[in-house]
Amino acid sequence: NPKDVAVITLNSGWDPMNSPVVLKGTANFSHHNKNEALEAAITDIDAILEKHPGERGIIHTTTYAITEALMSRCKNKSRLIDYQGTKEKMRILEDLEDLPDDGVLVGPSLTQGVDLPDDLARFNVIVKLSYPDISSKLWSARLKVKKNVYLAETANRLEQSSGRST
């Protein structure tokens, strides 16, 4: 809810319009709505890819099922580069400069430990944000101490994810 969001701007000399973050409430990826959500996400991703011809990017999918849906149904699937497992992902990341200039890395686990500066990734799409597991004892205890910790951690994950490229 935009009314619940506080924006803090620090003067760093960097123009935020050089790497804008655009949040879209495309779809609710709840269990009962995941097929419709996937179709809506694929439509939006195709539009984003068409706005970035000739540019590399990354698409964080959270799950291999979302990755597979993109790889099979995206109109721009010829640009997409997926991987199976950490070893293959690391090999692709090491050789990213050798991949096509419009190649887009697609898969889960792209929100941490990945740094794709400059032309290695000019845009970043987060299809579904991963949330902390509230069924864990640790998160249950955190929520008892501070109610906003879940939202803060989710915002932190979004911030970390969006900083992986551009």
Buried (B, 14 or more C-beta within 10 A) or exposed (E): EEEEEEEEEEEEEEEEEEBEEEEEEBBEBEEEEBEEBBBBBBBBBBEBBEEBEEBBBBBBBBBBEBBEBBBEBBEBBEBBBBBEEEEEBEEBBEEBEEBEEBBBBBBBBBBEEBEBEEEBBBBBBBBBBBEBEEEEEEBEEBBEEEEEBBEEBBEEBBEEBBBBBB
